[in-house]
Amino acid sequence: MREDVSVTPATDRPNTPAPERFRPVPARPRLIATDLDGTLLRDDKTVSDRTVTALAAAERAGIEVFFVTGRPARWMDVVSAHVHGHGLAICANGAAVVDLHQGGLPVEVRPLATDRALAIVEALREAAPGTSFAVERSGGIFYEPQYPPFHLDPGAIVAPAEKLLHDGFAHADMPVLKLLAHHPELAPDDFLQLARSVAGAHGDFTRSSPSALLEVSGLGVSKASTLARCCAERGISASEVVAFGDMPNDLEMLMWAGTSYAMANAHPDVLAATTHRTGANTEDGVAVVIERMLAG
């Protein structure tokens, strides 16, 4: 899906001086795509004043900014005030495009079919006993009793996954955006590899948490594929996109974009896959690149 670009990966130049590693692409991009948690947001889940200023400057310069996150629309209030122009954001790892100017109203939904989700539940229950599940629907989160509770969703319905995915469930009319699977003991990357091996035919698996928490979307649904669709609608090619991220759920987006930046705090796989580096999320790494980009 990625277009050919002549950029030497920073990982091939381990002794490159810091100024070169932080230097933006020569040509100004048409679109900036950035993850939120661990990337744009600081550890306290706020957007720094410096980052707010940089995002606004990019928009004034005619560069579109897309927030591309694993978060559901209801958790986007932290950045909704900083969306300019189109007002759109890509949520739930590409399963939904929402209008933040309209309170997170869905513009497009790319759901995970319930029969696929049930097949994944069955496969993981057998392959990794102790796995618990949550179902992220367009209208909220629902999870099993053993699943770590969401402090941001205290009123969620708690029931076995099979019931939450049943056609007769009270909220079955709400599309499934993601299935989440948590294991209390397995190493996160080991759990991801296992899940892909036993259930990868039914959904796209990724992760963004430091714990063994997997996020499962419909086949072909990712941050990259939905971002590509949004860019195609605007006549923007991959080579005109600069992307930022830190975790495995950002990998496909970072590999698709013409230029990609890994945060200093990024997962090793992200550091290996990206073309450039920037500072950590606590150091306003996204803002640093935007400022250099606009300075020419």
Order of alpha helices (4+ residues) and beta strands (2+ residues): alpha-beta-alpha-beta-alpha-beta-beta-beta-alpha-beta-beta-alpha-beta-alpha-beta-beta-alpha-beta-alpha-beta-alpha-beta-alpha
